[in-house]
Amino acid sequence: MKVRKPGDGFDDGEATAPAMEEASLCEELNRVYEAVDLAAEALIRLHGPRLRCRRGCRACCIDGLTVFEVEAMYIQHRHARLLEEEEAHPEGACAFLSPEGDCRIHESRPYVCRTQGLPLRWIEEASEGEMVELRDICPINDPGPPVEELPERACWSIGPVEECLARLQGSRDDGRLRRIRLRSLFRHS
């Protein structure tokens, strides 16, 4: 995936069809992220002090994360200079961590980063086609009610946002649902 540079249709006012399509997808993805943040904030308020995910916690900032291609494009669109001029964080942690351990793209972070730490629930196929609900929560969080006992509305449901991201991704190019390694976005990766 190519990293956008100043002068290739974004920063100089050129209105090429791919640039307009990319800008439109970025606007749509921004709306998705705003809705995710609003819903996640309600869960953060609900679970309050139990959650340990705060500025400075980097437990989930692991290396090797992948995102939908449309999310990678969004990061490239919003952080072209960083991707072109700065180095990725050393391997072993997320490429977007600063030397101090802060997220350099926090306002543009991908979906997976926006819901980390929350109680999660998802439906998965078990043996012989039986569908089962699974749940998890970051082990760093303080003890609280077992995640299995929480009401459904008290958990982040994995699935609906992923489907929305897949639809956005499917509207691009050939519709293939490619995933991109975050580290690969840096010019010097």
Residue frames relative to the residue before (quaternion, step in Angstrom):
aa qw qx qy qz dx dy dz
M 1.0000 0.0000 0.0000 0.0000 0.00 0.00 0.00
K 0.4075 -0.7378 0.4941 0.2131 3.56 -0.81 1.03
V 0.3538 -0.6951 0.5822 0.2298 3.55 -1.08 0.76
R 0.4247 -0.7059 0.5071 0.2533 3.55 -0.83 0.97
K 0.1569 -0.7719 0.6119 0.0711 3.53 -1.10 0.81
P 0.6193 -0.5060 0.4116 0.4371 3.61 -1.16 0.42
G 0.7744 0.3430 -0.2582 0.4648 3.55 -1.01 0.85
D 0.6612 0.5099 -0.3425 0.4307 3.62 1.11 0.03
G 0.8019 -0.3133 0.1390 0.4894 3.57 1.00 0.75
F 0.7003 0.4431 -0.2911 0.4780 3.62 1.18 -0.13
D 0.7932 0.3624 -0.1807 0.4549 3.54 0.69 -1.05
D 0.7356 0.4318 -0.2431 0.4619 3.61 1.12 -0.40
G 0.6190 -0.6060 0.3299 0.3752 3.60 1.21 0.34
E 0.4219 0.6816 -0.4983 0.3302 3.62 1.17 0.05
A 0.2154 -0.7857 0.5692 0.1111 3.58 -0.99 0.83
T 0.0718 0.8100 -0.5755 0.0871 3.57 0.49 1.13
A 0.6375 -0.5461 0.3775 0.3909 3.58 -1.17 0.54
P 0.6733 0.4715 -0.3313 0.4632 3.66 0.80 -0.82
A 0.6392 0.5217 -0.3345 0.4553 3.60 1.00 -0.74
M 0.6530 0.4947 -0.3218 0.4747 3.59 0.96 -0.79
E 0.6336 0.5171 -0.3332 0.4692 3.58 0.99 -0.82
E 0.6615 0.5062 -0.3041 0.4623 3.57 0.92 -0.91
A 0.6488 0.5112 -0.3198 0.4641 3.60 0.94 -0.84
S 0.6491 0.5139 -0.3121 0.4661 3.58 0.98 -0.82
L 0.6529 0.4991 -0.3108 0.4776 3.60 0.98 -0.83
C 0.6307 0.5256 -0.3315 0.4649 3.59 1.03 -0.75
E 0.6367 0.5156 -0.3281 0.4702 3.59 0.99 -0.78
E 0.6650 0.4969 -0.3012 0.4692 3.58 0.93 -0.89
L 0.6580 0.4979 -0.3084 0.4734 3.58 0.94 -0.86
N 0.6090 0.5435 -0.3486 0.4606 3.59 1.05 -0.70
R 0.6390 0.5095 -0.3238 0.4767 3.61 1.02 -0.76
V 0.6208 0.5252 -0.3381 0.4738 3.60 1.02 -0.79
Y 0.6732 0.4991 -0.2975 0.4572 3.59 0.86 -0.95
E 0.6270 0.5272 -0.3415 0.4608 3.60 1.00 -0.74
A 0.6614 0.4919 -0.3038 0.4778 3.60 0.97 -0.83
V 0.6248 0.5227 -0.3350 0.4735 3.60 1.01 -0.79
D 0.6695 0.5064 -0.3046 0.4500 3.59 0.85 -0.95
L 0.6436 0.5209 -0.3199 0.4606 3.59 0.98 -0.82
A 0.6841 0.4661 -0.2822 0.4849 3.60 0.89 -0.92
A 0.6498 0.5075 -0.3208 0.4662 3.60 0.97 -0.80
E 0.6229 0.5471 -0.3427 0.4418 3.59 1.00 -0.75
A 0.6198 0.5299 -0.3451 0.4647 3.61 1.03 -0.71
L 0.6723 0.4755 -0.2989 0.4822 3.61 0.98 -0.79
I 0.6098 0.5421 -0.3477 0.4619 3.58 1.06 -0.69
R 0.6512 0.4937 -0.3122 0.4846 3.59 0.98 -0.83
L 0.6508 0.5354 -0.3142 0.4371 3.58 0.95 -0.88
H 0.7724 0.3561 -0.1844 0.4926 3.58 0.87 -0.94
G 0.2165 -0.8674 0.4360 0.1037 3.54 1.38 -0.07
P 0.8752 -0.0799 0.0559 0.4738 3.50 -0.94 -0.94
R 0.4844 0.6651 -0.4428 0.3563 3.62 1.19 -0.17
L 0.6867 0.5029 -0.2804 0.4438 3.55 1.03 -0.84
R 0.2725 -0.7808 0.5511 0.1114 3.57 -0.88 1.00
C 0.4964 0.6613 -0.4335 0.3583 3.59 1.23 -0.17
R 0.2395 0.7486 -0.5718 0.2352 3.54 -0.32 1.32
R 0.7002 -0.4088 0.3477 0.4709 3.55 -1.28 0.15
G 0.7578 0.3377 -0.2720 0.4875 3.54 -0.82 1.00
C 0.6138 0.4928 -0.3612 0.4999 3.60 1.18 -0.38
R 0.0362 -0.8222 0.5674 -0.0272 3.56 -0.70 1.09
A 0.2806 0.8104 -0.4837 0.1750 3.58 1.24 0.29
C 0.7509 0.3728 -0.2241 0.4970 3.61 0.96 -0.72
C 0.5322 0.6291 -0.4030 0.3983 3.60 1.28 -0.04
I 0.1225 0.8406 -0.5087 0.1399 3.51 0.63 1.22
D 0.5433 -0.5948 0.4817 0.3449 3.52 -1.29 0.37
G 0.7558 0.4232 -0.2797 0.4142 3.54 -1.24 0.40
L 0.4084 0.7053 -0.4956 0.3002 3.62 1.19 0.12
T 0.1486 -0.7617 0.6242 0.0904 3.52 -1.15 0.74
V 0.1466 -0.7663 0.6213 0.0728 3.53 -1.24 0.57
F 0.6333 -0.4821 0.4199 0.4361 3.55 -1.27 0.27
E 0.6199 -0.5680 0.3947 0.3704 3.56 -1.10 0.70
V 0.6328 0.5333 -0.3435 0.4441 3.60 0.99 -0.73
E 0.6378 0.4995 -0.3319 0.4832 3.63 1.09 -0.59
A 0.6155 0.5277 -0.3411 0.4757 3.59 1.07 -0.71
M 0.6330 0.5258 -0.3230 0.4674 3.59 0.99 -0.83
Y 0.6293 0.5417 -0.3224 0.4545 3.59 1.01 -0.85
I 0.6596 0.4860 -0.3042 0.4860 3.59 0.93 -0.89
Q 0.6465 0.5116 -0.3250 0.4633 3.60 0.93 -0.81
H 0.6448 0.5316 -0.3100 0.4535 3.55 0.99 -0.87
R 0.7604 0.4027 -0.1991 0.4690 3.58 0.89 -0.94
H 0.8111 0.2396 -0.0926 0.5255 3.61 1.13 -0.56
A 0.1089 0.8417 -0.5212 0.0899 3.59 1.02 0.79
R 0.6652 0.5071 -0.3191 0.4455 3.60 0.85 -0.90
L 0.6445 0.5185 -0.3261 0.4576 3.60 0.88 -0.90
L 0.6947 0.4880 -0.2751 0.4513 3.57 0.86 -0.96
E 0.6856 0.4803 -0.2720 0.4745 3.56 1.10 -0.68
E 0.8132 0.3442 -0.1347 0.4496 3.57 0.84 -1.00
E 0.7450 0.3942 -0.2264 0.4883 3.60 1.06 -0.61
E 0.4998 -0.6395 0.5035 0.2963 3.51 -1.33 0.35
A 0.5177 -0.5914 0.5130 0.3450 3.54 -1.21 0.50
H 0.5807 -0.5352 0.4679 0.3968 3.56 -1.21 0.49
P 0.5999 -0.5708 0.3958 0.3971 3.63 -1.00 0.65
E 0.6248 -0.5566 0.3982 0.3758 3.55 -1.15 0.67
G 0.6157 0.5208 -0.4230 0.4132 3.52 -1.14 0.74
A 0.7599 0.1158 -0.0845 0.6340 3.58 1.31 -0.33
C 0.7233 -0.4308 0.3026 0.4468 3.57 -1.26 0.25
A 0.5437 -0.6524 0.4395 0.2925 3.55 -0.96 0.94
F 0.7043 0.4891 -0.2662 0.4403 3.59 1.13 -0.57
L 0.4555 0.6547 -0.4793 0.3663 3.60 1.20 0.17
S 0.4209 -0.6706 0.5490 0.2679 3.56 -1.09 0.75
P 0.6773 -0.4581 0.3490 0.4579 3.61 -1.20 0.12
E 0.6679 0.4840 -0.2905 0.4851 3.60 1.17 -0.56
G 0.5593 -0.6386 0.3695 0.3781 3.59 1.26 -0.16
D 0.5174 0.6098 -0.4319 0.4170 3.60 1.24 0.30
C 0.5201 -0.6187 0.4855 0.3333 3.57 -1.21 0.50
R 0.3360 -0.7697 0.5119 0.1807 3.58 -0.69 1.09
I 0.7520 0.3127 -0.1965 0.5459 3.62 1.22 -0.24
H 0.1284 0.8552 -0.4994 0.0526 3.58 1.16 0.47
E 0.6931 0.4741 -0.2963 0.4550 3.62 0.83 -0.88
S 0.7480 0.3445 -0.1919 0.5338 3.60 1.21 -0.44
R 0.3154 0.7870 -0.4914 0.1992 3.59 1.25 0.16
P 0.5587 -0.6325 0.4240 0.3287 3.55 -1.12 0.67
Y 0.7492 -0.4300 0.2939 0.4091 3.50 -1.37 0.33
V 0.6558 0.5306 -0.3322 0.4220 3.60 0.79 -0.97
C 0.6758 0.4930 -0.2941 0.4623 3.60 1.02 -0.73
R 0.6327 0.5640 -0.3245 0.4198 3.59 1.14 -0.55
T 0.7647 0.3498 -0.1847 0.5087 3.60 1.16 -0.46
Q 0.3946 0.7288 -0.4800 0.2876 3.59 1.22 0.07
G 0.7664 0.3573 -0.2787 0.4552 3.55 -1.08 0.77
L 0.6112 0.5609 -0.3519 0.4336 3.58 1.16 -0.52
P 0.5487 -0.5427 0.4837 0.4129 3.58 -1.21 0.31
L 0.1575 -0.8127 0.5594 0.0426 3.57 -0.71 1.09
R 0.0306 -0.7646 0.6428 0.0368 3.54 -1.22 0.59
W 0.0722 0.7825 -0.6154 0.0615 3.53 -1.13 0.72
I 0.3925 -0.6849 0.5658 0.2382 3.52 -1.32 0.43
E 0.0083 -0.7974 0.6012 -0.0514 3.53 -0.89 1.01
E 0.4778 -0.6505 0.5058 0.3045 3.53 -1.17 0.60
A 0.2111 -0.7658 0.5990 0.1009 3.54 -0.83 1.05
S 0.7871 -0.2863 0.2173 0.5012 3.54 -1.20 -0.41
E 0.8684 0.1148 -0.1122 0.4692 3.51 -1.20 0.75
G 0.7080 -0.5123 0.2571 0.4125 3.55 1.03 0.84
E 0.4557 0.6756 -0.4603 0.3522 3.58 1.24 0.02
M 0.2942 -0.7476 0.5723 0.1642 3.58 -0.94 0.93
V 0.0415 -0.7998 0.5987 -0.0126 3.56 -0.87 0.98
E 0.3950 -0.6790 0.5622 0.2585 3.52 -1.21 0.57
L 0.1025 -0.7748 0.6224 0.0428 3.55 -0.96 0.94
R 0.1106 -0.7915 0.5993 0.0469 3.56 -1.17 0.58
D 0.0251 0.7762 -0.6296 0.0250 3.51 -1.26 0.54
I 0.0498 -0.7589 0.6473 0.0515 3.53 -1.32 0.36
C 0.6230 -0.5537 0.3922 0.3892 3.57 -1.09 0.65
P 0.4348 -0.7308 0.4608 0.2543 3.60 -0.73 1.00
I 0.5653 0.5946 -0.3910 0.4172 3.62 1.22 -0.22
N 0.5431 0.6332 -0.4003 0.3792 3.59 1.17 -0.49
D 0.5691 -0.5788 0.4590 0.3612 3.54 -1.22 0.54
P 0.5998 -0.5520 0.4174 0.4017 3.57 -1.15 0.51
G 0.0821 0.7522 -0.6494 0.0749 3.50 -1.17 0.61
P 0.7590 -0.2754 0.2265 0.5447 3.55 -1.13 -0.43
P 0.5502 -0.5994 0.4486 0.3698 3.61 -0.96 0.73
V 0.5620 -0.6398 0.4094 0.3275 3.54 -0.89 0.96
E 0.6160 0.5607 -0.3428 0.4343 3.60 1.11 -0.63
E 0.7015 0.4631 -0.2631 0.4735 3.60 1.17 -0.52
L 0.5047 0.6539 -0.4311 0.3631 3.60 1.21 -0.15
P 0.5144 -0.6027 0.4892 0.3645 3.58 -1.08 0.58
E 0.6647 -0.5257 0.3533 0.3962 3.57 -1.14 0.63
R 0.6822 0.5097 -0.2894 0.4372 3.59 0.91 -0.91
A 0.6422 0.5195 -0.3189 0.4647 3.60 1.26 -0.29
C 0.6723 0.4379 -0.2897 0.5218 3.59 1.30 0.17
W 0.4637 -0.6186 0.5449 0.3246 3.52 -1.29 0.42
S 0.2629 -0.7755 0.5576 0.1363 3.57 -0.68 1.12
I 0.2702 -0.7513 0.5857 0.1396 3.53 -0.63 1.18
G 0.5850 0.5713 -0.4345 0.3776 3.56 -0.88 0.96
P 0.7449 0.4218 -0.2745 0.4381 3.62 0.48 -1.06
V 0.6838 0.4552 -0.3064 0.4809 3.62 0.86 -0.81
E 0.6138 0.5410 -0.3489 0.4570 3.59 1.01 -0.74
E 0.6360 0.5176 -0.3250 0.4712 3.60 1.03 -0.76
C 0.6374 0.5194 -0.3180 0.4720 3.57 1.02 -0.79
L 0.6535 0.4997 -0.3078 0.4779 3.59 0.96 -0.85
A 0.6320 0.5250 -0.3266 0.4672 3.58 1.02 -0.77
R 0.6373 0.5110 -0.3302 0.4729 3.62 1.00 -0.76
L 0.6446 0.5061 -0.3238 0.4728 3.59 0.95 -0.86
Q 0.6632 0.4982 -0.3002 0.4711 3.56 0.90 -0.93
G 0.6628 0.5286 -0.3024 0.4357 3.56 0.95 -0.86
S 0.6229 0.5479 -0.3446 0.4393 3.58 1.17 -0.43
R 0.6272 0.5248 -0.3276 0.4732 3.59 1.29 -0.20
D 0.8875 0.0439 0.0066 0.4586 3.50 -1.33 0.49
D 0.8325 -0.1962 0.1708 0.4892 3.55 -0.78 -1.08
G 0.5425 -0.6626 0.3817 0.3478 3.60 1.27 0.10
R 0.4486 0.6782 -0.4720 0.3406 3.61 1.22 0.09
L 0.3869 -0.7373 0.5146 0.2046 3.55 -1.01 0.86
R 0.0172 0.8237 -0.5622 0.0719 3.55 0.44 1.26
R 0.2072 -0.7378 0.6291 0.1303 3.51 -1.22 0.67
I 0.2372 -0.7819 0.5715 0.0760 3.53 -1.06 0.87
R 0.4239 -0.6734 0.5430 0.2683 3.58 -0.98 0.87
L 0.5122 -0.6612 0.4509 0.3117 3.58 -0.81 0.98
R 0.6313 0.5578 -0.3346 0.4223 3.59 0.94 -0.85
S 0.6524 0.5526 -0.3168 0.4106 3.59 1.03 -0.78
L 0.5558 0.6247 -0.3959 0.3796 3.61 1.19 -0.25
F 0.6145 0.5512 -0.3518 0.4415 3.58 1.15 -0.50
R 0.5432 -0.6254 0.4590 0.3211 3.55 -1.00 0.86
H 0.7638 0.3440 -0.1621 0.5216 3.56 0.99 -0.89
S 0.3335 0.7668 -0.5002 0.2249 3.62 0.95 0.70
